[in-house]
């Protein structure tokens, strides 16, 4: 089972909504077509569990979620040489995530 915070679920749902059905994303996933099945399941689960996407303040909630996740990440995933908030340059290395089961739930 995969557990996501509301912030993670909101950001991932938005990203999947924007990426799915774009030529670049489809081309990448089509290299291993079996991946479409879990992508559709994850996307559908997120869409049906997030009432925030239907609220008028959705853009504000989404930006708040993005900011909170970025703050928690710190320098992880920041491209080498990209300026940090402090104005210095960073050389953070990406982190590794592991799969925890086969279904998705949000908390």
N, CA, C and O atoms as CSV, one atom per row, in Angstrom:
chain,resi,resn,atom,element,x,y,z
A,1,UNK,N,N,0.841,-1.167,0.000
A,1,UNK,CA,C,0.000,0.000,0.000
A,1,UNK,C,C,0.891,1.237,0.000
A,1,UNK,O,O,1.897,1.291,0.707
A,2,UNK,N,N,0.519,2.199,-0.778
A,2,UNK,CA,C,1.233,3.473,-0.816
A,2,UNK,C,C,0.392,4.486,-0.047
A,2,UNK,O,O,-0.801,4.637,-0.313
A,3,UNK,N,N,0.999,5.166,0.886
A,3,UNK,CA,C,0.302,6.211,1.634
A,3,UNK,C,C,0.895,7.560,1.245
A,3,UNK,O,O,2.112,7.745,1.232
A,4,UNK,N,N,0.015,8.486,0.932
A,4,UNK,CA,C,0.427,9.837,0.573
A,4,UNK,C,C,-0.245,10.822,1.517
A,4,UNK,O,O,-1.380,10.610,1.944
A,5,UNK,N,N,0.456,11.891,1.837
A,5,UNK,CA,C,-0.188,12.977,2.572
A,5,UNK,C,C,-1.158,13.668,1.622
A,5,UNK,O,O,-1.095,13.454,0.411
A,6,UNK,N,N,-2.043,14.483,2.150
A,6,UNK,CA,C,-2.965,15.238,1.289
A,6,UNK,C,C,-2.186,16.126,0.334
A,6,UNK,O,O,-2.568,16.284,-0.826
A,7,UNK,N,N,-1.097,16.704,0.818
A,7,UNK,CA,C,-0.279,17.576,-0.035
A,7,UNK,C,C,0.338,16.785,-1.185
A,7,UNK,O,O,0.310,17.226,-2.334
A,8,UNK,N,N,0.893,15.620,-0.871
A,8,UNK,CA,C,1.496,14.780,-1.912
A,8,UNK,C,C,0.447,14.329,-2.920
A,8,UNK,O,O,0.686,14.351,-4.127
A,9,UNK,N,N,-0.715,13.921,-2.419
A,9,UNK,CA,C,-1.785,13.465,-3.301
A,9,UNK,C,C,-2.262,14.586,-4.219
A,9,UNK,O,O,-2.497,14.360,-5.406
A,10,UNK,N,N,-2.405,15.779,-3.681
A,10,UNK,CA,C,-2.869,16.917,-4.468
A,10,UNK,C,C,-1.875,17.269,-5.566
A,10,UNK,O,O,-2.265,17.484,-6.713
A,11,UNK,N,N,-0.604,17.328,-5.221
A,11,UNK,CA,C,0.430,17.682,-6.206
A,11,UNK,C,C,0.569,16.586,-7.264
A,11,UNK,O,O,0.681,16.884,-8.453
A,12,UNK,N,N,0.561,15.328,-6.840
A,12,UNK,CA,C,0.679,14.234,-7.802
A,12,UNK,C,C,-0.525,14.186,-8.726
A,12,UNK,O,O,-0.373,13.969,-9.928
A,13,UNK,N,N,-1.718,14.386,-8.184
A,13,UNK,CA,C,-2.922,14.395,-9.009
A,13,UNK,C,C,-2.846,15.484,-10.078
A,13,UNK,O,O,-3.151,15.240,-11.246
A,14,UNK,N,N,-2.443,16.671,-9.677
A,14,UNK,CA,C,-2.315,17.771,-10.629
A,14,UNK,C,C,-1.284,17.452,-11.701
A,14,UNK,O,O,-1.519,17.692,-12.886
A,15,UNK,N,N,-0.140,16.911,-11.286
A,15,UNK,CA,C,0.927,16.588,-12.236
A,15,UNK,C,C,0.464,15.526,-13.239
A,15,UNK,O,O,0.684,15.661,-14.443
A,16,UNK,N,N,-0.173,14.474,-12.734
A,16,UNK,CA,C,-0.665,13.437,-13.643
A,16,UNK,C,C,-1.695,14.004,-14.611
A,16,UNK,O,O,-1.685,13.669,-15.795
A,17,UNK,N,N,-2.576,14.855,-14.117
A,17,UNK,CA,C,-3.589,15.472,-14.971
A,17,UNK,C,C,-2.941,16.285,-16.095
A,17,UNK,O,O,-3.399,16.254,-17.237
A,18,UNK,N,N,-1.875,17.009,-15.761
A,18,UNK,CA,C,-1.195,17.827,-16.774
A,18,UNK,C,C,-0.340,16.991,-17.728
A,18,UNK,O,O,-0.217,17.342,-18.901
A,19,UNK,N,N,0.253,15.897,-17.251
A,19,UNK,CA,C,1.197,15.121,-18.052
A,19,UNK,C,C,0.547,14.052,-18.929
A,19,UNK,O,O,0.956,13.835,-20.069
A,20,UNK,N,N,-0.477,13.386,-18.377
A,20,UNK,CA,C,-1.098,12.307,-19.134
A,20,UNK,C,C,-1.733,12.869,-20.401
A,20,UNK,O,O,-2.354,13.932,-20.380
A,21,UNK,N,N,-1.572,12.161,-21.478
A,21,UNK,CA,C,-2.061,12.537,-22.809
A,21,UNK,C,C,-1.226,13.619,-23.481
A,21,UNK,O,O,-1.648,14.191,-24.486
A,22,UNK,N,N,-0.039,13.906,-22.934
A,22,UNK,CA,C,0.888,14.752,-23.687
A,22,UNK,C,C,1.774,13.818,-24.508
A,22,UNK,O,O,2.015,12.679,-24.109
A,23,UNK,N,N,2.246,14.285,-25.621
A,23,UNK,CA,C,3.033,13.441,-26.522
A,23,UNK,C,C,4.272,12.870,-25.836
A,23,UNK,O,O,4.562,11.682,-25.979
A,24,UNK,N,N,5.002,13.696,-25.099
A,24,UNK,CA,C,6.227,13.224,-24.447
A,24,UNK,C,C,5.934,12.160,-23.395
A,24,UNK,O,O,6.629,11.146,-23.324
A,25,UNK,N,N,4.913,12.387,-22.583
A,25,UNK,CA,C,4.565,11.430,-21.541
A,25,UNK,C,C,4.086,10.115,-22.160
A,25,UNK,O,O,4.519,9.037,-21.755
A,26,UNK,N,N,3.188,10.215,-23.146
A,26,UNK,CA,C,2.671,9.019,-23.796
A,26,UNK,C,C,3.789,8.207,-24.444
A,26,UNK,O,O,3.797,6.978,-24.368
A,27,UNK,N,N,4.719,8.893,-25.075
A,27,UNK,CA,C,5.846,8.208,-25.715
A,27,UNK,C,C,6.684,7.461,-24.678
A,27,UNK,O,O,7.107,6.330,-24.916
A,28,UNK,N,N,6.919,8.088,-23.539
A,28,UNK,CA,C,7.691,7.452,-22.477
A,28,UNK,C,C,6.970,6.217,-21.938
A,28,UNK,O,O,7.575,5.152,-21.814
A,29,UNK,N,N,5.698,6.350,-21.621
A,29,UNK,CA,C,4.947,5.238,-21.047
A,29,UNK,C,C,4.726,4.131,-22.084
A,29,UNK,O,O,4.710,2.951,-21.732
A,30,UNK,N,N,4.560,4.495,-23.334
A,30,UNK,CA,C,4.352,3.490,-24.375
A,30,UNK,C,C,5.547,2.557,-24.540
A,30,UNK,O,O,5.418,1.489,-25.139
A,31,UNK,N,N,6.707,2.946,-24.018
A,31,UNK,CA,C,7.873,2.053,-24.056
A,31,UNK,C,C,7.640,0.817,-23.200
A,31,UNK,O,O,8.248,-0.227,-23.436
A,32,UNK,N,N,6.764,0.927,-22.209
A,32,UNK,CA,C,6.381,-0.197,-21.360
A,32,UNK,C,C,4.888,-0.053,-21.092
A,32,UNK,O,O,4.482,0.422,-20.031
A,33,UNK,N,N,4.079,-0.463,-22.056
A,33,UNK,CA,C,2.639,-0.211,-22.033
A,33,UNK,C,C,1.934,-0.724,-20.790
A,33,UNK,O,O,0.878,-0.206,-20.427
A,34,UNK,N,N,2.493,-1.734,-20.127
A,34,UNK,CA,C,1.861,-2.267,-18.915
A,34,UNK,C,C,1.764,-1.205,-17.825
A,34,UNK,O,O,0.935,-1.322,-16.922
A,35,UNK,N,N,2.587,-0.187,-17.897
A,35,UNK,CA,C,2.586,0.878,-16.891
A,35,UNK,C,C,1.303,1.704,-16.952
A,35,UNK,O,O,0.929,2.338,-15.965
A,36,UNK,N,N,0.630,1.703,-18.094
A,36,UNK,CA,C,-0.621,2.455,-18.189
A,36,UNK,C,C,-1.631,1.997,-17.140
A,36,UNK,O,O,-2.351,2.820,-16.574
A,37,UNK,N,N,-1.690,0.704,-16.877
A,37,UNK,CA,C,-2.669,0.180,-15.926
A,37,UNK,C,C,-2.518,0.806,-14.541
A,37,UNK,O,O,-3.494,1.350,-14.023
A,38,UNK,N,N,-1.333,0.751,-13.914
A,38,UNK,CA,C,-1.228,1.402,-12.600
A,38,UNK,C,C,-1.356,2.921,-12.668
A,38,UNK,O,O,-1.836,3.538,-11.716
A,39,UNK,N,N,-0.939,3.531,-13.765
A,39,UNK,CA,C,-1.089,4.990,-13.878
A,39,UNK,C,C,-2.563,5.389,-13.866
A,39,UNK,O,O,-2.954,6.336,-13.183
A,40,UNK,N,N,-3.374,4.659,-14.626
A,40,UNK,CA,C,-4.802,4.958,-14.640
A,40,UNK,C,C,-5.424,4.705,-13.269
A,40,UNK,O,O,-6.285,5.467,-12.831
A,41,UNK,N,N,-4.998,3.645,-12.591
A,41,UNK,CA,C,-5.549,3.345,-11.259
A,41,UNK,C,C,-5.179,4.445,-10.263
A,41,UNK,O,O,-6.029,4.910,-9.505
A,42,UNK,N,N,-3.920,4.856,-10.266
A,42,UNK,CA,C,-3.468,5.910,-9.356
A,42,UNK,C,C,-4.201,7.214,-9.655
A,42,UNK,O,O,-4.713,7.872,-8.749
A,43,UNK,N,N,-4.246,7.577,-10.926
A,43,UNK,CA,C,-4.909,8.817,-11.316
A,43,UNK,C,C,-6.388,8.801,-10.921
A,43,UNK,O,O,-6.896,9.787,-10.387
A,44,UNK,N,N,-7.070,7.703,-11.176
A,44,UNK,CA,C,-8.488,7.588,-10.831
A,44,UNK,C,C,-8.721,7.631,-9.331
A,44,UNK,O,O,-9.666,8.263,-8.859
A,45,UNK,N,N,-7.857,6.959,-8.585
A,45,UNK,CA,C,-7.985,6.969,-7.124
A,45,UNK,C,C,-7.798,8.375,-6.575
A,45,UNK,O,O,-8.538,8.811,-5.693
A,46,UNK,N,N,-6.814,9.071,-7.098
A,46,UNK,CA,C,-6.577,10.443,-6.650
A,46,UNK,C,C,-7.767,11.336,-6.983
A,46,UNK,O,O,-8.225,12.105,-6.138
A,47,UNK,N,N,-8.265,11.236,-8.210
A,47,UNK,CA,C,-9.377,12.083,-8.633
A,47,UNK,C,C,-10.626,11.877,-7.783
A,47,UNK,O,O,-11.354,12.830,-7.505
A,48,UNK,N,N,-10.873,10.641,-7.371
A,48,UNK,CA,C,-12.088,10.369,-6.607
A,48,UNK,C,C,-11.919,10.595,-5.117
A,48,UNK,O,O,-12.905,10.576,-4.380
A,49,UNK,N,N,-10.689,10.809,-4.652
A,49,UNK,CA,C,-10.479,10.988,-3.210
A,49,UNK,C,C,-10.123,12.420,-2.818
A,49,UNK,O,O,-9.985,12.719,-1.632
A,50,UNK,N,N,-9.974,13.298,-3.794
A,50,UNK,CA,C,-9.560,14.671,-3.493
A,50,UNK,C,C,-10.681,15.664,-3.806
A,50,UNK,O,O,-10.856,16.076,-4.953
A,51,UNK,N,N,-11.419,16.033,-2.793
A,51,UNK,CA,C,-12.486,17.021,-2.977
A,51,UNK,C,C,-11.918,18.395,-3.311
A,51,UNK,O,O,-12.603,19.227,-3.905
A,52,UNK,N,N,-10.662,18.632,-2.929
A,52,UNK,CA,C,-10.037,19.951,-3.154
A,52,UNK,C,C,-10.066,20.381,-4.617
A,52,UNK,O,O,-10.149,21.574,-4.906
A,53,UNK,N,N,-9.999,19.432,-5.536
A,53,UNK,CA,C,-9.930,19.803,-6.959
A,53,UNK,C,C,-11.205,20.485,-7.441
A,53,UNK,O,O,-11.203,21.123,-8.494
A,54,UNK,N,N,-12.292,20.358,-6.685
A,54,UNK,CA,C,-13.563,20.972,-7.080
A,54,UNK,C,C,-13.859,22.264,-6.322
A,54,UNK,O,O,-14.889,22.898,-6.551
A,55,UNK,N,N,-12.974,22.645,-5.439
A,55,UNK,CA,C,-13.204,23.855,-4.648
A,55,UNK,C,C,-12.704,25.090,-5.400
A,55,UNK,O,O,-11.746,25.008,-6.168
A,56,UNK,N,N,-13.352,26.221,-5.176
A,56,UNK,CA,C,-12.948,27.446,-5.876
A,56,UNK,C,C,-11.519,27.888,-5.539
A,56,UNK,O,O,-10.862,28.548,-6.345
A,57,UNK,N,N,-11.047,27.522,-4.350
A,57,UNK,CA,C,-9.697,27.935,-3.964
A,57,UNK,C,C,-8.643,26.864,-4.298
A,57,UNK,O,O,-7.559,26.846,-3.716
A,58,UNK,N,N,-8.980,25.976,-5.244
A,58,UNK,CA,C,-8.056,24.905,-5.627
A,58,UNK,C,C,-6.659,25.409,-5.994
A,58,UNK,O,O,-5.675,24.844,-5.516
A,59,UNK,N,N,-6.531,26.450,-6.824
A,59,UNK,CA,C,-5.174,26.910,-7.168
A,59,UNK,C,C,-4.358,27.329,-5.940
A,59,UNK,O,O,-3.151,27.095,-5.885
A,60,UNK,N,N,-5.013,27.943,-4.969
A,60,UNK,CA,C,-4.321,28.364,-3.743
A,60,UNK,C,C,-3.907,27.135,-2.937
A,60,UNK,O,O,-2.781,27.060,-2.445
A,61,UNK,N,N,-4.816,26.177,-2.803
A,61,UNK,CA,C,-4.503,24.943,-2.073
A,61,UNK,C,C,-3.364,24.171,-2.749
A,61,UNK,O,O,-2.476,23.647,-2.077
A,62,UNK,N,N,-3.400,24.107,-4.065
A,62,UNK,CA,C,-2.353,23.406,-4.804
A,62,UNK,C,C,-1.006,24.087,-4.594
A,62,UNK,O,O,-0.004,23.414,-4.355
A,63,UNK,N,N,-0.974,25.402,-4.681
A,63,UNK,CA,C,0.293,26.118,-4.485
A,63,UNK,C,C,0.804,25.947,-3.062
A,63,UNK,O,O,2.007,25.799,-2.849
A,64,UNK,N,N,-0.093,25.965,-2.092
A,64,UNK,CA,C,0.302,25.736,-0.705
A,64,UNK,C,C,0.901,24.339,-0.547
A,64,UNK,O,O,1.926,24.170,0.113
A,65,UNK,N,N,0.259,23.341,-1.154
A,65,UNK,CA,C,0.777,21.967,-1.087
A,65,UNK,C,C,2.151,21.876,-1.741
A,65,UNK,O,O,3.058,21.246,-1.196
A,66,UNK,N,N,2.309,22.497,-2.899
A,66,UNK,CA,C,3.604,22.492,-3.588
A,66,UNK,C,C,4.681,23.143,-2.718
A,66,UNK,O,O,5.785,22.614,-2.592
A,67,UNK,N,N,4.360,24.279,-2.124
A,67,UNK,CA,C,5.329,24.979,-1.278
A,67,UNK,C,C,5.737,24.138,-0.077
A,67,UNK,O,O,6.917,24.074,0.267
A,68,UNK,N,N,4.770,23.495,0.558
A,68,UNK,CA,C,5.071,22.652,1.717
A,68,UNK,C,C,5.970,21.479,1.332
A,68,UNK,O,O,6.910,21.149,2.055
A,69,UNK,N,N,5.680,20.853,0.194
A,69,UNK,CA,C,6.507,19.725,-0.249
A,69,UNK,C,C,7.911,20.184,-0.633
A,69,UNK,O,O,8.896,19.513,-0.325
A,70,UNK,N,N,7.997,21.319,-1.301
A,70,UNK,CA,C,9.317,21.844,-1.667
A,70,UNK,C,C,10.125,22.214,-0.434
A,70,UNK,O,O,11.329,21.967,-0.383
A,71,UNK,N,N,9.473,22.804,0.556
A,71,UNK,CA,C,10.169,23.128,1.803
A,71,UNK,C,C,10.695,21.859,2.475
A,71,UNK,O,O,11.818,21.834,2.978
A,72,UNK,N,N,9.875,20.809,2.478
A,72,UNK,CA,C,10.284,19.556,3.105
A,72,UNK,C,C,11.436,18.894,2.348
A,72,UNK,O,O,12.282,18.240,2.958
A,73,UNK,N,N,11.474,19.058,1.042
A,73,UNK,CA,C,12.549,18.472,0.235
A,73,UNK,C,C,13.882,19.161,0.457
A,73,UNK,O,O,14.935,18.533,0.347
A,74,UNK,N,N,13.846,20.423,0.761
A,74,UNK,CA,C,15.095,21.163,0.883
A,74,UNK,C,C,15.801,21.201,-0.460
A,74,UNK,O,O,15.235,21.657,-1.454
A,75,UNK,N,N,17.020,20.728,-0.490
A,75,UNK,CA,C,17.817,20.775,-1.718
A,75,UNK,C,C,17.732,19.495,-2.544
A,75,UNK,O,O,18.342,19.417,-3.610
A,76,UNK,N,N,16.993,18.495,-2.079
A,76,UNK,CA,C,16.881,17.231,-2.806
A,76,UNK,C,C,16.240,17.463,-4.169
A,76,UNK,O,O,15.182,18.087,-4.263
A,77,UNK,N,N,16.867,16.973,-5.203
A,77,UNK,CA,C,16.317,17.068,-6.541
A,77,UNK,C,C,16.560,18.383,-7.244
A,77,UNK,O,O,16.232,18.524,-8.422
A,78,UNK,N,N,17.131,19.354,-6.539
A,78,UNK,CA,C,17.419,20.652,-7.175
A,78,UNK,C,C,18.564,20.438,-8.155
A,78,UNK,O,O,19.588,19.859,-7.791
A,79,UNK,N,N,18.405,20.896,-9.394
A,79,UNK,CA,C,19.482,20.735,-10.365
A,79,UNK,C,C,20.782,21.363,-9.861
A,79,UNK,O,O,20.772,22.444,-9.272
A,80,UNK,N,N,21.893,20.679,-10.098
A,80,UNK,CA,C,23.197,21.190,-9.690
A,80,UNK,C,C,23.422,22.558,-10.313
A,80,UNK,O,O,23.199,22.753,-11.507
A,81,UNK,N,N,23.858,23.484,-9.507
A,81,UNK,CA,C,24.142,24.829,-9.995
A,81,UNK,C,C,22.953,25.764,-9.950
A,81,UNK,O,O,23.116,26.961,-10.187
A,82,UNK,N,N,21.760,25.266,-9.654
A,82,UNK,CA,C,20.589,26.130,-9.555
A,82,UNK,C,C,20.682,26.925,-8.264
A,82,UNK,O,O,21.076,26.393,-7.226
A,83,UNK,N,N,20.323,28.179,-8.328
A,83,UNK,CA,C,20.413,29.025,-7.143
A,83,UNK,C,C,19.405,28.591,-6.093
A,83,UNK,O,O,18.245,28.317,-6.400
A,84,UNK,N,N,19.858,28.532,-4.867
A,84,UNK,CA,C,18.981,28.235,-3.731
A,84,UNK,C,C,18.278,29.516,-3.310
A,84,UNK,O,O,18.581,30.601,-3.807
A,85,UNK,N,N,17.354,29.376,-2.406
A,85,UNK,CA,C,16.653,30.561,-1.901
A,85,UNK,C,C,17.625,31.560,-1.283
A,85,UNK,O,O,17.389,32.767,-1.309
A,86,UNK,N,N,18.724,31.043,-0.726
A,86,UNK,CA,C,19.680,31.927,-0.085
A,86,UNK,C,C,20.586,32.630,-1.089
A,86,UNK,O,O,21.385,33.490,-0.718
A,87,UNK,N,N,20.456,32.255,-2.386
A,87,UNK,CA,C,21.272,32.891,-3.408
A,87,UNK,C,C,22.535,32.118,-3.736
A,87,UNK,O,O,23.194,32.408,-4.734
A,88,UNK,N,N,22.884,31.133,-2.908
A,88,UNK,CA,C,24.065,30.325,-3.212
A,88,UNK,C,C,23.689,29.225,-4.186
A,88,UNK,O,O,22.506,29.020,-4.459
A,89,UNK,N,N,24.674,28.518,-4.714
A,89,UNK,CA,C,24.359,27.408,-5.612
A,89,UNK,C,C,24.405,26.111,-4.846
A,89,UNK,O,O,25.108,25.990,-3.842
A,90,UNK,N,N,23.645,25.131,-5.329
A,90,UNK,CA,C,23.504,23.864,-4.628
A,90,UNK,C,C,24.055,22.725,-5.475
A,90,UNK,O,O,24.152,22.830,-6.698
A,91,UNK,N,N,24.406,21.657,-4.816
A,91,UNK,CA,C,24.834,20.464,-5.533
A,91,UNK,C,C,24.230,19.231,-4.867
A,91,UNK,O,O,24.905,18.223,-4.658
A,92,UNK,N,N,22.960,19.335,-4.544
A,92,UNK,CA,C,22.281,18.229,-3.868
A,92,UNK,C,C,22.090,17.059,-4.810
A,92,UNK,O,O,21.856,17.245,-6.004
A,93,UNK,N,N,22.189,15.864,-4.276
A,93,UNK,CA,C,21.949,14.683,-5.089
A,93,UNK,C,C,20.511,14.229,-4.899
A,93,UNK,O,O,19.929,14.448,-3.837
A,94,UNK,N,N,19.920,13.588,-5.934
A,94,UNK,CA,C,18.544,13.149,-5.807
A,94,UNK,C,C,18.399,12.022,-4.796
A,94,UNK,O,O,19.357,11.303,-4.511
A,95,UNK,N,N,17.201,11.875,-4.260
A,95,UNK,CA,C,16.930,10.814,-3.304
A,95,UNK,C,C,16.309,9.623,-4.008
A,95,UNK,O,O,15.868,9.742,-5.152
A,96,UNK,N,N,16.267,8.489,-3.351
A,96,UNK,CA,C,15.664,7.283,-3.894
A,96,UNK,C,C,14.374,6.999,-3.152
A,96,UNK,O,O,14.337,7.049,-1.922
A,97,UNK,N,N,13.311,6.701,-3.895
A,97,UNK,CA,C,12.042,6.348,-3.307
A,97,UNK,C,C,11.819,4.869,-3.532
A,97,UNK,O,O,12.274,4.322,-4.537
A,98,UNK,N,N,11.124,4.206,-2.610
A,98,UNK,CA,C,10.842,2.796,-2.796
A,98,UNK,C,C,9.345,2.559,-2.844
A,98,UNK,O,O,8.560,3.286,-2.235
A,99,UNK,N,N,8.969,1.528,-3.581
A,99,UNK,CA,C,7.570,1.162,-3.705
A,99,UNK,C,C,7.138,0.415,-2.462
A,99,UNK,O,O,7.868,-0.444,-1.967
A,100,UNK,N,N,5.950,0.733,-1.947
A,100,UNK,CA,C,5.465,0.094,-0.732
A,100,UNK,C,C,4.109,-0.536,-1.028
A,100,UNK,O,O,3.084,-0.031,-0.570
A,101,UNK,N,N,4.085,-1.608,-1.770
A,101,UNK,CA,C,2.843,-2.302,-2.051
A,101,UNK,C,C,2.279,-1.992,-3.412
A,101,UNK,O,O,2.981,-1.495,-4.293
A,102,UNK,N,N,0.987,-2.292,-3.582
A,102,UNK,CA,C,0.397,-2.182,-4.914
A,102,UNK,C,C,-0.859,-1.337,-4.981
A,102,UNK,O,O,-1.444,-1.215,-6.057
A,103,UNK,N,N,-1.299,-0.748,-3.880
A,103,UNK,CA,C,-2.491,0.088,-3.948
A,103,UNK,C,C,-2.208,1.456,-3.355
A,103,UNK,O,O,-1.215,1.638,-2.651
A,104,UNK,N,N,-3.051,2.392,-3.628
A,104,UNK,CA,C,-2.840,3.775,-3.213
A,104,UNK,C,C,-3.920,4.180,-2.230
A,104,UNK,O,O,-5.102,3.899,-2.425
A,105,UNK,N,N,-3.496,4.833,-1.185
A,105,UNK,CA,C,-4.465,5.439,-0.270
A,105,UNK,C,C,-3.933,6.790,0.140
A,105,UNK,O,O,-2.722,6.984,0.255
A,106,UNK,N,N,-4.817,7.705,0.357
A,106,UNK,CA,C,-4.392,9.034,0.812
A,106,UNK,C,C,-4.876,9.226,2.226
A,106,UNK,O,O,-5.915,8.701,2.625
A,107,UNK,N,N,-4.093,10.003,2.990
A,107,UNK,CA,C,-4.496,10.243,4.385
A,107,UNK,C,C,-4.797,11.705,4.587
A,107,UNK,O,O,-5.154,12.115,5.692
